[in-house]
Amino acid sequence: MKKRTAYEKAHPRRISSATTTRTGEHCPTNGWWAPTTDAKNPRFVSEGSMMPSEGGGSVTWVLLRSFGDLPLPL
């Protein structure tokens, strides 16, 4: 009989170590992101979705809190 393995062990989730990204790029991980121009205005962005613009322009986004399986690297 074939031995069964949990799906999570056989297919570990890749967690990106990226903590910054730019408008128009794909979001590397689920979490709360804030533009560097206004850190008081965070947004939740889902992994794989396009990073939004802020104030009609392109900005750099900083990851404030990740909701991946692993904690952010220090």
C-alpha positions in Angstrom: 0.0 0.0 0.0 1.2 3.5 -0.9 2.2 5.6 2.1 0.2 8.9 2.3 1.8 12.2 3.0 0.1 15.4 4.2 -0.4 17.9 1.3 1.5 20.6 3.2 4.6 18.4 3.6 4.6 17.3 0.0 3.9 20.8 -1.3 5.4 23.4 1.1 4.2 27.0 0.5 6.9 29.3 -0.8 7.1 32.4 1.4 8.8 35.4 -0.2 11.3 37.3 1.9 10.5 40.5 0.0 9.4 43.2 2.3 9.1 46.0 -0.4 7.5 46.1 -3.8 6.3 48.7 -6.3 3.0 49.7 -7.8 2.1 47.4 -10.7 4.1 44.5 -9.4 2.5 41.3 -8.1 2.2 41.1 -4.4 4.7 38.6 -3.0 2.8 37.7 0.1 -0.6 38.3 1.9 -0.4 41.1 4.4 -0.8 44.7 5.4 1.2 47.0 3.1 1.8 50.7 3.5 3.2 53.2 0.9 6.5 54.7 1.9 4.9 58.1 1.4 2.1 57.5 3.9 2.8 54.8 6.4 -0.5 55.6 8.3 -2.5 54.4 5.3 -2.0 50.6 5.2 -4.0 48.3 2.9 -4.4 44.5 3.0 -3.1 43.1 -0.3 -3.5 39.4 -1.3 -0.6 37.4 -2.7 -0.5 37.5 -6.5 -2.7 40.6 -6.9 -1.3 43.8 -8.4 0.1 46.4 -6.0 -2.1 49.5 -6.2 -1.2 53.1 -6.9 -1.4 55.7 -4.2 -2.6 59.2 -5.0 -2.6 58.5 -8.7 1.1 57.7 -8.9 3.6 54.8 -8.5 4.9 54.2 -5.0 7.1 51.7 -3.1 5.1 49.6 -0.7 6.5 48.2 2.6 5.2 45.1 4.3 4.0 45.9 7.8 2.5 42.5 8.8 2.6 39.2 6.9 -0.2 36.6 7.0 1.8 33.8 5.5 2.6 30.5 7.2 6.0 31.7 8.4 7.0 34.8 10.3 8.9 37.5 8.4 12.7 37.1 8.4 14.6 39.5 10.6 
